[in-house]
Amino acid sequence: MPVEWLTPDWPAPATVRALSTLRGGGVSIGRYASLNLGEHVRDSPEAVAENRHRLRVAAALPAEPSWLAQVHGVRIADLDVSPANVEAADPTADGAVTRVPGRICAILTADCLPVLLASEAGDAVAAAHAGWRGLAAGVIEAAVRALDVAPGSLLAWLGPAIGPGHFEVGPEVRDELIRGDPGATGAFSPNARGRFMADLPGLARRRLEGVGVTRIYASGECTHAQAGRYFSHRRDGETGRQATLVWLDPAST
């Protein structure tokens, strides 16, 4: 099976390239089968390295993606600050920005929401890792600030994530998310277990609109509902990770 990915359906400029991987086409086995791109899960390091190599070749990436050590926080790595170290180590961050063609922002997920941002001028891009903790802490707002572009001139794409039919949370999670966005009550539906079904993409959309980003596009894909297509931590427990990447095409400069 070849390496496959989604290409975001958004009107980004031709200089902006992006993709979101599916789970097939790699060499990992068992619960990581097969294109697991996360080193932090208990997959074979050799398999992850081969999977990353296969993705780079299949997608003709201009460089190795700048993989992050994600911690559900709000730090956004500026890939242009220390270019010599971009590929040297995984910085602890939950987002990345760049204005340099060929540097690749990468987010790993297995239910959390990958959020891509691009300037309408096609000269700056960012990616953010938005699970509920990151949303509550303000990772989307941090990514928009880090781009330092007028929010009204940004485009956003919401990648595959757990859908509202499968994302059950407790009242404490709902309260935490509403604390930062009091109008978000409509993103939660009570269920028979006394808990709530949460609309993660809907919550992210509200956060983007709250800071002035209005051109928002979405994959509409639920990771939990499609076992043959996506890894899902909520569905499977220990599992692999898919990647969502965005970069500026060096061939268009």
Summary of the structure (lengths in Angstrom):
residues: 253
radius of gyration: 17.2
end to end distance: 33.5
largest distance: 55.1
contacts: 906
relative contact order: 0.21
helix: 28%
strand: 25%
